[in-house]
Amino acid sequence: MDEPVVFKRDARSCVELMEDADGGRVVRKRYLHGRFKQRWTYRLGVHPGQKERRAAAWLERIGVPVVAVMEVSRSGGEVTVVTRWHGPSLDVALAEAGGAAGAADRARLLSAAGALAERLIERRVFFKDLKASNVVLGPGWPGAVDARLIDVGSARRGLSGAQRRRMVGMLRATCEAAGAEPGEVAAALPAAD
């Protein structure tokens, strides 16, 4: 892989898949806020990259599967977060497992996503960005599923009923948008109430 593959680019960040010095795959997330804002929030300890590192470590400690943050670095006022590549995201895999032939794969995928959502609910964690694109399946997919969360900077302690409904509802909606049937999603994911 000579050039980085851009997964996502918006006004806030650019997420790229690339090779590290050892030839392994890593995901680099560069924050694109103004440099002054990045320096200031980094000094205060509230930069999104710093929040992501702290949240990933905390979730791992309480038993929620996440992709660990390898490095948060700052260069020239720009902050970058680096993680190991942990396979394709749930939305991509669901889109590829369309039709009747993919029903068994979709069931395995949705079951893994449901288990992650259940773990968050059991641990009373509100993750406002729980969506199919923030669940990765592991490098063994399409064989084995080792589902983990990414982009967890918004995870917080405490989970109200409204937050649970929002979190599970977003996961349901994004799974359906990626190609899963509503009945399959309802059977695999936890109830919103």
WOSUL-V442069 format. One line per field, one symbol per residue. phi: phi as a letter, one per 20 degrees, with the letter a starting at -180 (. if undefined). A space follows every 10 residues. Layout:
BEGIN
phi->???
END
This chain:
BEGIN
phi->.edfeeebbb febcdcebee feneecdddd edfgffffff ffffncfgff ffffffffff fenefcefee bcccbmnddc dccffcnfef ffffffefmf fegfffffff ffffffffff fgeldedfdf bgfddddnfe fefedcfbec legefcfnbe ffffffffff fgfffffepf fgfffffeef ffd
END
